[in-house]
């Protein structure tokens, strides 16, 4: 999976997911999305 651990990388042109290797070679045309923390405090309690 692309960007495993750091987040997902997408092409700024097409919007498609790309590999982290491609993103590092093409920083001007890619956007790396940060991963959201899995243990979010908001809405974690269920009644």
C-alpha positions in Angstrom: 0.0 0.0 0.0 1.3 3.5 -0.8 2.6 5.6 2.0 2.2 2.9 4.6 2.8 4.4 8.1 3.2 8.1 7.0 0.0 8.6 5.2 -1.3 8.3 1.7 0.2 10.1 -1.3 -2.0 11.4 -4.1 -1.3 13.0 -7.5 -2.3 16.6 -7.5 -3.1 16.3 -11.2 -5.3 13.2 -11.3 -6.3 12.7 -7.7 -5.2 9.0 -7.8 -3.1 7.3 -5.2 0.6 7.0 -6.0 3.4 5.2 -4.3 5.5 6.9 -1.7 8.5 6.4 -4.0 6.8 8.3 -6.8 5.7 11.0 -4.4 9.3 11.5 -3.1 10.5 11.8 -6.7 7.7 14.2 -7.7 7.1 16.5 -4.8 5.6 19.3 -6.9 2.8 17.2 -8.3 1.9 15.0 -5.3 0.2 15.6 -2.0 0.8 13.5 1.1 -2.2 13.2 3.4 -1.5 12.7 7.0 -3.0 9.7 8.7 -5.7 10.4 11.3 -4.9 9.0 14.8 -6.9 5.7 15.4 -7.7 6.5 19.0 -9.7 9.7 18.6 -11.2 11.3 21.7 -14.2 12.7 19.8 -17.1 10.4 19.5 -15.3 7.4 20.9 -17.9 6.8 23.7 -20.9 4.7 22.8 -24.0 4.9 25.0 
